[in-house]
Amino acid sequence: MYGNMWFLILGMAMVTYIPRMAPLVMINAEKLPGPLVRMLKNIPYAALGALIFPGILTIDQNIWFGLIGGTTAALAAYSRLPLVVVVLISVGFLSVLKLGVF
């Protein structure tokens, strides 16, 4: 019984590992067209936006608080700052805003 379980676990590991490693092994970055490389560099920003957007609308009772933070992050991202810097700028701005400095 437990022997079959190990085969099942090994099979599931291979099924999840192969699709993740195949692009890294099969695609040569030197052969990719320039527009595709530029598009792939934007994936972290797109993923971050998709993960954070629902939270932007529900971060505070006042919806404008989240929208201001999202706009701040979008402007920082548009200026091509690193992803960590974009997040820090947005969080810092909202922290200052919440303290009532403005």
C-alpha positions as CSV (number, residue, x, y, z in Angstrom):
1,M,0.0,0.0,0.0
2,Y,2.7,2.5,1.0
3,G,4.8,1.5,-2.0
4,N,2.1,2.7,-4.4
5,M,1.8,6.0,-2.4
6,W,5.5,6.7,-3.2
7,F,4.9,6.2,-6.9
8,L,2.0,8.5,-6.7
9,I,4.0,11.2,-4.9
10,L,6.9,10.8,-7.4
11,G,4.5,11.0,-10.3
12,M,2.8,14.2,-9.0
13,A,6.3,15.7,-8.4
14,M,7.3,15.0,-12.0
15,V,4.0,16.3,-13.4
16,T,4.5,19.7,-11.6
17,Y,8.3,19.9,-12.1
18,I,8.4,19.2,-15.9
19,P,6.2,22.1,-17.0
20,R,8.2,24.5,-14.9
21,M,11.6,23.4,-16.1
22,A,10.8,22.7,-19.8
23,P,10.8,26.4,-20.8
24,L,14.1,27.0,-19.0
25,V,15.7,24.1,-20.7
26,M,14.2,24.4,-24.2
27,I,14.2,28.2,-24.8
28,N,17.5,29.9,-25.6
29,A,17.3,33.5,-24.4
30,E,19.7,34.6,-27.1
31,K,17.2,33.5,-29.8
32,L,14.2,35.3,-28.4
33,P,13.0,38.4,-30.4
34,G,13.5,41.8,-28.7
35,P,9.8,42.6,-28.3
36,L,9.1,39.3,-26.6
37,V,12.0,39.9,-24.2
38,R,10.7,43.4,-23.4
39,M,7.2,41.9,-22.8
40,L,8.6,39.2,-20.5
41,K,10.3,41.8,-18.4
42,N,6.9,43.3,-17.6
43,I,5.5,40.0,-16.2
44,P,6.5,40.8,-12.5
45,Y,4.5,44.1,-12.7
46,A,1.5,42.4,-14.2
47,A,1.5,39.6,-11.7
48,L,1.9,42.0,-8.8
49,G,-1.0,44.1,-10.1
50,A,-3.2,41.0,-10.4
51,L,-2.4,39.9,-6.9
52,I,-2.8,43.3,-5.3
53,F,-5.7,44.9,-7.1
54,P,-8.5,43.3,-5.0
55,G,-6.7,44.4,-1.8
56,I,-6.4,48.0,-3.1
57,L,-10.2,48.3,-3.1
58,T,-10.6,46.9,0.4
59,I,-7.5,48.2,2.3
60,D,-9.5,50.8,4.1
61,Q,-13.1,51.8,4.6
62,N,-12.4,54.8,2.4
63,I,-11.9,53.4,-1.1
64,W,-9.9,56.5,-2.1
65,F,-7.1,55.5,0.3
66,G,-6.4,52.3,-1.7
67,L,-6.9,54.0,-5.0
68,I,-4.3,56.7,-4.1
69,G,-1.8,54.0,-3.1
70,G,-2.5,52.1,-6.3
71,T,-2.0,55.3,-8.4
72,T,1.3,56.0,-6.5
73,A,2.5,52.5,-7.3
74,A,1.5,52.8,-10.9
75,L,3.4,56.1,-11.3
76,A,6.4,54.6,-9.7
77,A,6.3,51.5,-11.9
78,Y,5.8,53.7,-15.0
79,S,9.1,55.4,-14.2
80,R,10.8,52.0,-14.5
81,L,11.9,51.7,-10.9
82,P,12.6,48.2,-9.5
83,L,9.7,46.3,-8.2
84,V,10.7,46.4,-4.5
85,V,11.2,50.2,-4.8
86,V,7.7,50.6,-6.3
87,V,6.2,48.7,-3.3
88,L,8.2,50.7,-0.8
89,I,7.2,54.0,-2.3
90,S,3.5,53.1,-2.3
91,V,3.6,51.8,1.3
92,G,5.6,54.8,2.5
93,F,3.3,57.3,0.9
94,L,0.2,55.6,2.4
95,S,1.9,55.5,5.8
96,V,2.6,59.2,5.6
97,L,-1.0,59.8,4.4
98,K,-2.4,57.7,7.2
99,L,-0.4,59.6,9.8
100,G,-2.1,62.8,8.6
101,V,1.1,64.7,7.5
102,F,-0.7,65.9,4.4
